[in-house]
Amino acid sequence: MDELSTIFAALADPTRRAMLARLAAGEATVGELAAPHDISLPAVSRHLKVLERAGLVSKGRDAQWRPCRLETKPLEEIEEWMSTYRKFFEGRLDALDTHLNVIMGRSAEKEES
């Protein structure tokens, strides 16, 4: 699987996205990441392994404490990949906005008649 596919596959799960959102606020332990979810610690560890394989999370070592932290490089790669599509959709949305304004303008003229 290519790198972007691995990242998108990791982001496809809502539990993993919630973990990343928590890590965006700062480092956390596995227990802290597990707390808001109704899943076992082994299940949390499996989710973390998926995130680690995608490069989205890394684990440090501080004595017995293994803090998890968010790694932003894969998210930057997604941002770069999506920038082409963002330009496309922004252009399409601008065209839709213009079209809707024309339609709304014509509708207002018909109502005045």
Buried (B, 14 or more C-beta within 10 A) or exposed (E): EEEBEBBBBBBEEEBBEBBBEBBEEEBBEBEBBBEEBEEEEEEBEEBBEBBBBBBBBBEEEEEEEEBBEBBEEBBEBEEEEEEEEEEEEEEEEEEEEEEEEEEEEEEEEEEEE
